[in-house]
Amino acid sequence: MFQIRIHGRGGQGVVSGAEMLSVAAFLEGRHAQAFPSFGSERMGAPVMAFCRIDDKAIRLREPVLHPDALIIQDSTLLHQVDLFAGLQPGGYVLLNSRRSPEQLGLEAFVQGAEHFRVITLPATVLALEHVGRPVPNAALLGGFAATTGVIQLASVIAAIREKFPGAIAEKNVAAATAAFELARAAQEAAHA
């Protein structure tokens, strides 16, 4: 089972991102679940959502405490919440930022014994460019597909089109595709 925890702020599409990720997995013939964790928070308050993907039925119903991947939609949460709690060794961290992990003060985290794979993507910039709103969820899902290989970009695109109508879907598809290409190029450069 591959477990994902998504951190962000209310209004950034955290819950929708988890739902689209689970739909993408479902479209690939896999089992998936997605659910949020928030109370009566207002827009801008920290929120979390969870997603599990597996090839067999998923019986767990509790929050993801030991994720294989983190998607962090708002880098201002880095110093407010213990985002990395429980992250599995070798786990992925996809962080919405124009800055590198080193510029964000995460060099010790990246170089630690756990071998975490930290990738930054300017998802909000891509969302503003393609969607016209600072909602980074679709772009981060494209980056997640490129970075982890757990789901395919085509499935992310299909899930986006299932979630949103017409032109809104296509704008989000453009953001996801641009993020996928950026993440893939960054991986190729790192391995060159």
C-alpha positions as CSV (number, residue, x, y, z in Angstrom):
1,M,0.0,0.0,0.0
2,F,1.2,3.5,-0.9
3,Q,0.1,6.2,1.6
4,I,0.0,9.9,0.9
5,R,-0.6,12.8,3.3
6,I,-1.4,16.2,1.9
7,H,-0.8,19.4,3.9
8,G,-2.1,22.8,2.9
9,R,-4.4,25.6,3.9
10,G,-8.1,25.8,3.6
11,G,-9.0,27.0,0.2
12,Q,-6.0,25.5,-1.6
13,G,-7.8,22.4,-2.8
14,V,-6.2,19.9,-0.4
15,V,-9.3,17.8,-0.1
16,S,-10.0,18.0,-3.9
17,G,-6.4,17.0,-4.5
18,A,-6.7,13.8,-2.4
19,E,-10.0,13.0,-4.1
20,M,-8.5,13.4,-7.6
21,L,-5.5,11.3,-6.7
22,S,-7.7,8.5,-5.5
23,V,-9.8,8.7,-8.7
24,A,-6.7,8.6,-10.8
25,A,-5.6,5.4,-9.0
26,F,-9.2,3.9,-9.4
27,L,-9.1,4.7,-13.1
28,E,-5.9,2.5,-13.3
29,G,-7.9,-0.4,-11.8
30,R,-6.5,0.0,-8.3
31,H,-8.1,0.4,-4.9
32,A,-8.0,3.8,-3.4
33,Q,-9.4,6.0,-0.6
34,A,-9.2,9.6,0.2
35,F,-10.5,11.6,3.1
36,P,-9.8,14.9,4.9
37,S,-8.9,15.8,8.4
38,F,-10.2,19.2,9.6
39,G,-12.7,20.6,11.9
40,S,-14.3,24.0,11.7
41,E,-11.2,25.7,10.3
42,R,-11.6,28.7,8.2
43,M,-10.0,29.5,4.9
44,G,-6.3,29.8,5.3
45,A,-6.1,27.5,8.4
46,P,-3.9,24.4,8.1
47,V,-5.7,21.3,6.8
48,M,-4.7,17.7,5.9
49,A,-6.1,15.1,3.6
50,F,-5.1,11.5,3.1
51,C,-4.9,9.1,0.2
52,R,-4.1,5.4,0.1
53,I,-3.5,3.4,-3.1
54,D,-3.2,-0.4,-3.3
55,D,-3.7,-3.3,-5.6
56,K,-6.0,-5.0,-3.1
57,A,-8.9,-3.8,-0.9
58,I,-8.0,-1.2,1.7
59,R,-9.4,-1.9,5.1
60,L,-7.7,0.9,7.1
61,R,-9.8,3.9,8.0
62,E,-7.5,5.9,10.2
63,P,-5.4,8.9,9.3
64,V,-2.1,8.3,7.5
65,L,0.5,8.3,10.2
66,H,3.4,6.8,8.3
67,P,3.2,8.2,4.7
68,D,5.3,7.1,1.8
69,A,4.8,10.6,0.3
70,L,4.0,14.0,1.5
71,I,2.5,16.7,-0.7
72,I,2.9,20.1,0.9
73,Q,0.8,22.7,-0.8
74,D,2.0,25.7,1.3
75,S,5.6,26.1,2.3
76,T,4.7,28.5,5.1
77,L,3.6,25.4,7.0
78,L,7.2,24.2,7.2
79,H,7.8,26.0,10.5
80,Q,4.3,25.8,11.9
81,V,3.4,22.1,11.8
82,D,5.5,18.9,12.1
83,L,4.9,18.0,8.5
84,F,7.5,15.3,8.3
85,A,6.2,13.2,11.3
86,G,6.2,9.5,10.4
87,L,7.5,9.9,6.9
88,Q,8.9,6.5,5.8
89,P,12.7,6.2,5.0
90,G,13.1,6.9,1.3
91,G,9.8,8.7,1.3
92,Y,8.9,11.5,-1.2
93,V,8.3,15.1,-0.3
94,L,6.7,17.2,-3.0
95,L,6.8,20.8,-1.9
96,N,5.1,23.8,-3.5
97,S,7.9,26.4,-3.7
98,R,10.1,28.3,-6.2
99,R,13.0,27.8,-3.7
100,S,15.2,24.7,-3.5
101,P,15.2,22.5,-0.5
102,E,18.5,24.0,0.5
103,Q,17.1,27.5,0.3
104,L,14.2,26.4,2.5
105,G,16.6,25.1,5.2
106,L,15.9,21.5,4.5
107,E,19.5,20.4,3.5
108,A,20.0,18.3,6.7
109,F,16.6,16.7,6.1
110,V,17.5,15.8,2.5
111,Q,21.0,14.5,3.4
112,G,19.9,12.6,6.4
113,A,20.1,8.8,6.9
114,E,16.5,8.4,5.9
115,H,17.2,9.3,2.3
116,F,14.1,11.4,1.8
117,R,13.5,12.6,-1.7
118,V,12.6,16.2,-1.5
119,I,11.4,17.9,-4.7
120,T,10.2,21.5,-5.0
121,L,7.9,22.7,-7.7
122,P,6.5,26.2,-8.3
123,A,2.9,24.9,-8.3
124,T,1.2,28.1,-7.3
125,V,3.1,29.9,-10.1
126,L,1.9,27.3,-12.6
127,A,-1.7,27.5,-11.3
128,L,-1.7,31.3,-11.6
129,E,-0.3,31.0,-15.1
130,H,-2.7,28.3,-16.4
131,V,-5.7,28.4,-14.1
132,G,-5.7,32.1,-13.1
133,R,-6.1,31.2,-9.4
134,P,-3.5,30.3,-6.7
135,V,-4.8,26.7,-6.3
136,P,-1.8,24.4,-6.6
137,N,-3.5,21.0,-6.2
138,A,-3.7,19.9,-9.9
139,A,-0.1,21.0,-10.6
140,L,1.2,19.1,-7.6
141,L,-0.7,15.9,-8.8
142,G,1.2,16.2,-12.1
143,G,4.4,16.6,-10.2
144,F,3.5,13.6,-8.0
145,A,2.9,11.4,-11.0
146,A,6.4,12.3,-12.5
147,T,8.2,12.0,-9.2
148,T,6.8,8.8,-7.8
149,G,5.6,6.8,-10.8
150,V,2.7,5.6,-8.5
151,I,0.1,6.9,-11.0
152,Q,0.3,7.9,-14.6
153,L,-0.2,11.5,-15.9
154,A,-3.0,10.3,-18.2
155,S,-4.9,9.1,-15.1
156,V,-4.3,12.4,-13.3
157,I,-5.7,14.2,-16.4
158,A,-8.7,11.9,-16.5
159,A,-9.4,12.5,-12.8
160,I,-9.1,16.3,-13.3
161,R,-11.6,16.1,-16.2
162,E,-14.0,14.1,-14.1
163,K,-13.8,16.6,-11.2
164,F,-14.1,19.9,-13.2
165,P,-16.2,21.1,-16.1
166,G,-14.9,22.1,-19.5
167,A,-12.5,25.0,-19.6
168,I,-11.7,24.8,-15.9
169,A,-10.6,21.2,-16.4
170,E,-8.4,22.0,-19.4
171,K,-6.7,24.8,-17.5
172,N,-6.0,22.5,-14.6
173,V,-4.8,19.8,-17.1
174,A,-2.3,22.4,-18.5
175,A,-1.0,23.1,-15.0
176,A,-0.6,19.4,-14.1
177,T,1.1,18.7,-17.4
178,A,3.5,21.6,-17.0
179,A,4.4,20.4,-13.5
180,F,4.9,16.9,-14.7
181,E,7.4,18.1,-17.3
182,L,9.2,20.3,-14.8
183,A,9.4,17.4,-12.3
184,R,10.6,15.0,-14.9
185,A,13.3,17.4,-16.2
186,A,14.5,17.9,-12.6
187,Q,14.8,14.2,-12.1
188,E,16.7,13.7,-15.3
189,A,19.1,16.6,-14.4
190,A,19.6,15.0,-10.9
191,H,20.5,11.7,-12.4
192,A,22.8,13.1,-15.2
